[in-house]
Amino acid sequence: MNQQVLVLYLASSALDSDVVGWSRYDGTGNTHPTTGDGDEPPYKTGLAALQDGWRLFQASQLIPPHPGHEYDTSFLKHEFFFEKL
């Protein structure tokens, strides 16, 4: 059994918010996705990925910003990992 992994970065911590970034990895060898190989996300929302059969197995921890750093830019913090077997 081989695993496919889909990483979605959402606009907020809600699964029904818009996808703003993504990565795909295919352990089956059937496809060879690469970074930047498309302008459109594979799904509009995290919920759409669930409805298509992807299983959510990790979501990023919600950590409030340190006072005074509410508008600093950094990593994409609303990261969700999905898998298909």
N, C-alpha and C positions, 0 to 999 in steps of 0.2 A: 504494500500500500504506500503510495507516494503522496506527499503533501504539497498543496499550493498555498502560498501566503500572500495576503493582501494587506497593506498598511495604508490606512486612510487618515489624513489629518483634516479635522473638521473645524468649522468656524467657531464652534463653541463645544461645550462638553455634552450637548444633547445629540443623540444619535440621528435625529431628524434634521440636523443643521447641514449646511452645504459643505461639500468636499472642497478643500483649498489646496491639497497636495496629496500625492499618492505614490506608492511603490508596489510592484508585483514581483513575485518570485515563484517559479514553476518547477517543483521537484519532479514532475512527471517527465520533463524533457520535451513535451509536446509544443511548447512555445518558448521563446527566448526574449522576454521583455527586457528593455534597457531604460535607464533613466532618460527622461525627456523624449520618449518615443511617441508621445501623443500630446495634443493640446487640450483634449477633453478628458475629464476623469472617467474611470470605468463605471462609476455610479454617481448620481447626483448627491446622495446622502448615505450615511452609514446604514440607515434603516433599509434603503433600497438593496444594499449588499446582503443584509439578513434575509430579505424577502426573496433573493435570488439563490439562497441556499448556503451562503457563507456563514460560518460559525464564528461568533465573537469569542476570542479567548483572552484578550487583554485590553484594558483601557488605561490610559495614563492617570496617575494620581493627581487629584485636584489640589494644588498648592497655591494659597493666596500670595500675591506679590508682597515683598517687603515694603513697608511704608516709605513713600518717596520714590518708588521704582515702578509704579503702576503703568507707566507708558514706555518703559524700556523695551527694546526689541531683543529677541533671543530666539531660541528654538521654537518650533511649532508645538505648543503644549497639549493640544487636544488630539492625541494620537491613539488610534484604535487598530488592533491586530485581528485579522480574520483568517480563517483557514477553510480549505475544502480538502477532503480526503478522497 
